[in-house]
C-alpha cells in the first residue's frame, strides 16, 4: 500500500506541477460525497447510489460559485459600508486580478438502471478573468485636478468573460465489478463573449487649449445579443444589450461542443478515479464586433475636480467620478463588424483521485485537480476524509493546497430522506465564517427530489 501511495503522490505532483496565472479548478468537497448525484460533475463515471429518479430543484440544485482574487471586500469597504479607493490602493499594493465562475442549473435529472446511469442537465455557465493596474485606483481617488500639467500612463487592463448555455447528456456503465466508465457529451450555445487585452489610459495636458486629456488605447472584441449604433451628432457609439427571445433558451447561431470522460477502477479497498471534463469550445458567429478606442476625453479647466477633500473646492465623490468616466466610453470608441466566426476554447479540467476504503462508512484519500486555459494552468491537491453518520447524513472534510501556496480547509455535507436530499459544500470554510476578508470564495449547494421508479 505504501508503494501505491508514493506512486500516486508522484503522479499528482507531475500532473499538477505547472503554474501560471489563470483560472483554476476549485477542489470542492462535493466530489468526495458519492451519495450526491451531482458529484458526477467531477467524474461522469460516478453512478447514483440510489435507484430512485433524482430531480434537481431548478436554479438551486447544482448552483456553483467560485471566485479568487488578490484582494478582498474589506480592502474596499469598511464600517457601515463606507468605501475608499485610497484604502483599496494601499491594501492591494500590487496589480490586481480576479477569476471567477458561476453555474446556474435549470434542469437536472439522473436515473440508475441496473449497471447503467443516465443524466440530463441544462445550465448557464459564466466565466470571468481580469487584471488591472492598481495605480488606476489612486488616479480615481485623486480626481483630475492634480494631474493638470503632468503626463501619466495607467495600465494595462485585461478583461476576459464569456457566458454560455450547456445541454448535457451523461451515460455511465459498470463494465465489470469495480470498473466503471462514463461519458457526457455537451452541446454549448454561446450567449456573450468579451475579450479586452492591454487597455491603457494616458493622462496628457493640452496647454495651448487649457485642457486635460484622457487618452484610452487598445481594443476589445464583443459578441452577443447587442444593439450597436452610432450617433453622428454626438460622435458616440452605443453598445447596449438587446434581449432576443430566440436566444433565451438556446442560441443556435452560436453553437459549440464539449465532452466529459471518466473512469473508476477499484482493486480491493482502493479506487483510482480519473476524468477530463469540459474539453470543448465555444463558437460565436452572430453579432461579433471589434471595438477600438479612438478618441480622447477632453476636460476644460473649469471641469477639473479633486476627490480627496470633501470640504475643499471642486470636490467630486470618487464613485460619481468613476461612473461619469464609464458613461463617457461611447465618446471614445468605434465599433465595426468583426470576424464572421470566433472560436474559443473553454477551461478544461483534469481530475485524478485515489480513495481508500477504511470501513463501510469511512474512506480517505488524495485528489489532484488541474485546469488548463489558453496555455495557463492552476491546480489543487487535496487530502480528504468522508464518513457516513447514520443512514441519512454524510460529511466530507478536505485540506487543499492551492497552487502550492495557499492552504484551504474545506467541508461538505448532505442529508438524505426518502423523498429529498440537501447538500452544501465549500473548499474554504474560512470564507463562510468571515466572507468580507476572503480572497477565495467557493460554494456549491442544492436540493434534490427523489422519486421511486418501482
C-alpha positions in Angstrom: 0.0 0.0 0.0 2.9 2.4 0.8 4.2 1.9 -2.8 0.7 2.8 -4.2 0.6 6.0 -2.2 4.1 7.0 -3.3 3.4 6.4 -7.0 0.0 8.2 -6.7 1.5 11.2 -5.0 4.3 11.4 -7.6 1.6 11.3 -10.4 -0.4 14.1 -8.7 2.7 16.3 -8.5 3.6 15.6 -12.1 0.1 16.4 -13.5 -0.5 19.5 -11.3 3.1 20.7 -11.3 2.7 23.5 -13.9 1.8 27.0 -12.6 0.8 30.3 -14.2 -1.8 33.0 -13.7 -5.1 31.6 -15.0 -8.4 30.2 -14.0 -8.4 27.1 -11.8 -10.4 24.0 -10.8 -11.8 24.6 -7.3 -11.3 21.2 -5.5 -14.8 21.4 -4.0 -15.5 18.6 -1.4 -18.8 17.7 -3.1 -16.8 15.4 -5.4 -16.0 13.3 -2.3 -19.6 12.7 -1.3 -20.6 9.9 -3.8 -24.1 9.8 -2.4 -24.9 13.1 -4.0 -25.7 12.6 -7.7 -24.0 15.9 -8.7 -20.7 14.5 -7.7 -20.6 13.1 -11.2 -19.8 16.7 -12.5 -16.2 15.9 -11.4 -16.3 12.4 -13.0 -19.1 11.2 -15.4 -18.3 7.6 -14.4 -19.8 8.1 -11.0 -23.2 6.5 -10.6 -26.2 7.2 -8.3 -26.2 5.3 -5.0 -30.0 5.1 -5.2 -32.3 3.5 -7.8 -34.7 6.5 -7.5 -35.1 9.2 -10.1 -33.1 12.3 -8.9 -34.6 15.6 -9.9 -32.7 18.8 -9.1 -34.6 21.8 -7.9 -34.3 24.4 -10.8 -32.0 27.4 -10.2 -30.8 25.9 -6.9 -29.7 22.3 -7.3 -26.1 22.3 -8.5 -25.6 26.1 -8.2 -21.9 26.7 -8.1 -19.8 29.8 -7.4 -16.1 30.2 -7.3 -14.1 33.4 -7.1 -10.4 34.0 -6.4 -8.5 37.3 -6.3 -5.6 39.0 -4.6 -7.9 41.4 -2.8 -11.0 41.0 -0.5 -14.1 43.2 0.1 -12.6 44.8 3.2 -9.9 46.3 1.0 -12.7 48.5 -0.4 -15.4 48.7 2.3 -15.1 49.2 6.0 -17.5 50.1 8.8 -21.1 50.9 7.7 -20.2 50.1 4.1 -18.1 53.2 3.7 -15.7 52.8 0.8 -12.3 54.2 -0.1 -10.3 53.9 -3.3 -7.3 55.1 -1.4 -7.7 52.2 1.1 -8.1 49.8 -1.8 -4.9 51.1 -3.3 -2.9 50.9 -0.1 -4.1 47.5 0.9 -3.6 46.0 -2.6 -0.1 47.3 -3.2 0.3 45.4 -6.5 -1.6 44.9 -9.8 -5.0 43.3 -9.1 -6.5 40.2 -10.5 -9.7 38.2 -10.1 -11.0 34.9 -11.6 -14.5 33.5 -11.2 -17.1 31.1 -12.4 -20.8 30.8 -11.8 -23.1 27.9 -12.7 -26.8 28.3 -12.6 -28.7 25.0 -13.2 -32.1 24.9 -14.9 -32.7 21.1 -15.3 -31.0 18.1 -13.6 -32.2 14.5 -14.0 -30.4 11.3 -13.1 -31.5 7.7 -13.0 -29.7 4.4 -12.4 -31.0 1.3 -14.3 -29.2 -1.8 -13.2 -25.5 -1.3 -14.2 -26.1 1.9 -16.2 -26.6 5.5 -15.1 -28.2 8.3 -17.2 -28.1 12.0 -16.6 -29.6 15.1 -18.3 -28.8 18.7 -17.4 -29.3 22.2 -18.7 -27.4 25.0 -17.1 -26.0 28.5 -17.6 -22.2 29.0 -17.1 -20.3 32.2 -16.7 -16.5 32.7 -16.7 -14.6 35.9 -15.9 -10.9 36.8 -15.6 -9.4 40.2 -15.3 -6.2 42.0 -14.3 -5.7 45.8 -13.7 -3.1 48.3 -12.8 -3.7 49.3 -9.1 -2.3 52.8 -9.8 -5.5 53.5 -11.6 -7.2 53.3 -8.1 -5.0 56.2 -7.0 -6.0 58.2 -10.1 -9.7 57.8 -9.3 -9.1 58.7 -5.7 -7.2 61.9 -6.5 -9.5 63.2 -9.2 -8.4 65.1 -12.4 -7.2 68.4 -11.0 -3.9 67.2 -9.5 -2.9 65.8 -13.0 -3.1 69.0 -15.0 0.4 69.8 -16.4 1.5 66.2 -15.9 1.8 63.1 -18.1 0.9 59.7 -16.7 0.1 56.3 -18.1 -2.1 53.7 -16.3 -2.4 50.1 -17.4 -2.7 47.6 -18.7 -6.2 46.3 -18.0 -7.3 42.9 -19.3 -10.8 41.5 -19.1 -12.0 38.1 -20.3 -15.6 37.0 -19.9 -18.0 34.6 -21.6 -21.4 33.2 -20.9 -22.9 30.1 -22.5 -25.7 27.6 -22.0 -24.9 23.9 -21.7 -27.1 21.0 -22.7 -25.5 17.7 -21.4 -26.4 14.0 -21.7 -24.5 11.7 -19.4 -24.0 7.9 -19.5 -22.1 5.6 -17.2 -21.8 1.9 -17.3 -20.3 -0.7 -15.0 -18.2 -2.8 -17.3 -17.4 -5.4 -14.6 -17.4 -5.4 -10.8 -15.2 -2.5 -9.7 -14.8 -0.9 -13.1 -17.0 1.9 -14.4 -16.7 4.2 -17.4 -18.6 7.4 -18.2 -19.1 9.9 -20.9 -21.0 13.2 -21.0 -21.3 14.9 -24.5 -22.4 18.5 -24.3 -24.0 21.0 -26.7 -22.8 24.5 -25.9 -24.6 27.7 -27.0 -22.7 30.9 -26.8 -24.6 33.9 -25.4 -22.0 36.5 -24.6 -18.3 37.0 -25.3 -16.0 39.8 -24.2 -12.2 40.0 -24.7 -10.2 43.1 -23.9 -6.4 43.0 -24.0 -3.8 45.6 -22.9 -6.1 48.6 -22.5 -4.2 51.7 -21.2 -5.2 55.2 -20.2 -2.7 58.1 -20.6 -3.2 61.5 -18.9 -1.9 64.4 -21.0 -2.1 68.1 -20.9 -3.0 70.4 -23.9 -1.6 73.6 -22.5 -2.4 75.6 -25.7 -6.1 74.9 -25.3 -6.1 74.7 -21.5 -7.4 71.1 -21.4 -6.6 67.9 -19.7 -6.8 64.8 -21.9 -7.6 61.2 -21.0 -6.4 59.1 -23.9 -7.5 55.4 -23.8 -5.7 53.0 -26.1 -6.4 49.4 -27.1 -9.2 47.4 -28.4 -11.6 44.6 -27.5 -14.0 42.1 -29.0 -17.6 41.7 -28.0 -20.3 39.3 -29.2 -23.8 38.6 -28.1 -27.4 39.9 -28.2 -26.3 43.5 -28.7 -27.6 46.7 -30.2 -24.7 48.7 -31.6 -25.5 52.1 -33.1 -23.5 55.3 -34.0 -24.8 58.8 -33.3 -23.1 61.1 -35.8 -24.3 64.3 -34.0 -22.7 63.3 -30.7 -19.9 61.3 -32.3 -20.7 58.5 -29.9 -21.0 54.7 -30.4 -23.6 53.0 -28.2 -23.4 49.3 -27.3 -26.4 48.1 -25.3 -28.0 44.7 -24.5 -30.7 43.7 -27.0 -32.6 40.7 -25.5 -33.8 38.4 -28.2 -36.5 35.8 -27.3 -34.9 33.4 -29.8 -31.8 33.4 -27.7 -33.5 33.0 -24.3 -33.3 29.2 -24.2 -30.7 28.4 -26.9 -28.7 30.4 -29.4 -28.4 28.0 -32.3 -26.4 30.7 -34.3 -23.5 30.3 -31.8 -23.1 26.5 -31.5 -20.2 24.8 -29.6 -19.5 21.4 -28.2 -17.8 19.7 -25.3 -17.3 16.3 -23.6 -16.5 14.8 -20.2 -14.8 11.4 -19.9 -14.1 9.4 -16.8 -13.3 6.0 -15.3 -13.4 4.4 -11.8 -11.3 1.4 -11.1 -11.5 -0.5 -7.8 -9.0 -3.0 -6.5 -9.9 -4.4 -3.1 -10.3 -1.4 -0.9 -8.5 1.0 -3.3 -10.2 3.0 -6.0 -8.5 5.1 -8.6 -10.6 7.7 -10.5 -9.6 9.8 -13.5 -11.6 12.2 -15.5 -11.2 15.0 -18.1 -14.1 17.5 -18.1 -15.1 20.5 -20.1 -13.0 19.5 -23.1 -14.6 21.7 -25.7 -15.1 25.0 -27.5 -17.5 27.9 -28.0 -18.3 29.4 -31.3 -19.6 32.9 -31.9 -20.9 33.6 -35.4 -23.6 36.1 -34.7 -23.2 39.9 -33.9 -19.4 39.9 -33.5 -17.9 43.4 -33.1 -14.3 44.7 -33.0 -14.2 47.9 -30.8 -11.3 50.3 -30.8 -10.5 53.2 -28.5 -10.0 56.0 -31.0 -10.9 59.4 -29.3 -9.6 61.1 -26.2 -11.8 62.7 -23.5 -11.2 66.4 -23.1 -11.7 68.4 -19.9 -11.6 72.2 -19.7 -10.0 73.8 -16.7 -13.4 74.6 -15.2 -14.4 70.9 -15.5 -11.4 69.6 -13.4 -12.2 68.3 -9.9 -10.5 66.8 -6.9 -11.8 63.8 -4.9 -9.6 63.7 -1.8 -11.0 66.6 0.3 -14.8 66.7 0.7 -14.6 70.2 2.3 -12.4 71.6 -0.5 -13.3 73.3 -3.7 -14.4 71.5 -6.9 -14.9 68.2 -4.9 -16.5 65.2 -6.6 -17.1 61.9 -4.9 -14.9 59.2 -6.4 -17.7 56.8 -7.2 -19.6 59.5 -9.0 -16.4 60.4 -10.9 -15.8 56.8 -11.9 -19.4 56.5 -13.1 -19.1 59.6 -15.2 -15.9 58.2 -16.7 -17.7 54.9 -17.6 -20.6 56.9 -19.1 -18.1 58.7 -21.3 -16.9 55.5 -23.0 -19.3 55.8 -26.0 -17.5 59.0 -27.0 -14.1 57.2 -27.1 -14.9 54.1 -29.2 -15.5 53.0 -32.7 -17.2 49.6 -33.4 -17.0 47.7 -36.6 -18.5 44.2 -37.5 -15.9 41.7 -36.5 -14.8 38.3 -37.9 -17.6 36.1 -39.2 -16.6 33.4 -36.8 -14.7 33.3 -33.5 -13.8 30.0 -31.9 -12.8 30.0 -28.2 -11.7 27.1 -26.0 -13.2 26.7 -22.6 -11.2 25.9 -19.4 -10.5 22.1 -19.4 -10.2 20.2 -16.1 -8.2 17.1 -15.3 -9.2 15.2 -12.1 -7.4 12.3 -10.5 -8.5 10.8 -7.2 -7.2 8.0 -5.1 -9.6 6.6 -2.4 -9.0 4.1 0.3 -12.0 2.5 2.0 -11.3 2.3 5.7 -14.7 0.7 6.5 -18.1 0.6 5.0 -18.9 4.1 6.4 -15.5 5.7 6.1 -13.0 6.5 3.3 -10.0 8.8 2.8 -7.7 9.7 0.0 -5.9 12.2 -2.2 -7.2 14.2 -5.1 -5.4 16.3 -7.7 -7.2 18.8 -10.0 -5.7 20.9 -12.7 -7.4 23.4 -15.1 -5.8 24.4 -18.4 -6.9 27.5 -20.3 -5.1 29.2 -23.1 -1.7 27.8 -22.2 -2.0 28.6 -18.5 -2.7 26.2 -15.6 -3.7 26.2 -11.9 -4.0 23.3 -9.5 -5.4 21.9 -6.3 -4.0 19.0 -4.4 -6.4 17.8 -1.7 -6.4 15.3 1.1 -9.9 14.3 2.1 -11.9 12.2 4.6 -15.6 11.1 4.0 -17.9 9.4 6.5 -21.5 8.4 6.8 -23.1 9.4 10.1 -26.1 7.1 10.2 -28.3 6.4 7.2 -29.1 10.0 6.3 -26.2 12.2 7.0 -22.8 12.3 5.1 -19.9 14.5 5.9 -16.7 15.2 4.0 -13.6 17.3 5.1 -10.7 18.3 3.0 -7.4 20.2 3.2 -6.3 21.6 -0.2 -3.1 23.1 -1.4 -3.9 25.7 -4.0 -1.1 26.4 -6.5 1.5 25.1 -3.9 1.0 28.4 -2.0 -2.4 28.6 -0.2 -3.8 26.0 2.3 -7.6 25.9 2.3 -9.8 23.8 4.7 -13.0 22.6 3.1 -16.1 20.8 4.2 -19.2 19.3 2.6 -22.3 17.7 3.9 -25.5 16.0 2.7 -28.8 15.0 4.3 -31.0 12.5 2.5 -34.5 11.4 3.3 -36.8 9.1 1.4 -38.0 11.9 -0.9 -35.4 14.6 -0.8 -31.7 15.4 -0.5 -30.0 18.6 0.7 -26.3 19.3 0.2 -23.8 22.1 0.8 -20.0 22.3 0.3 -17.1 24.7 0.1 -13.4 24.3 -0.3 -12.7 27.2 2.0 -14.8 27.2 5.2 -13.0 30.3 6.5 -14.6 32.3 3.7 -18.0 31.4 5.0 -17.1 32.4 8.5 -15.7 35.8 7.5 -16.6 36.5 3.8 -15.6 40.2 3.9 -11.9 39.2 4.3 -11.9 36.2 2.0 -9.8 36.2 -1.2 -11.1 32.7 -2.1 -14.8 32.2 -2.2 -16.3 28.9 -3.1 -19.7 27.4 -2.6 -21.9 24.6 -4.0 -25.4 23.8 -2.8 -28.6 22.2 -3.9 -31.8 20.4 -3.2 -32.8 17.1 -5.0 -36.1 15.4 -5.1 -36.1 11.6 -5.1 -38.9 9.7 -6.9 -39.4 5.9 -6.7 -39.4 4.2 -10.1 -40.9 1.0 -8.8 
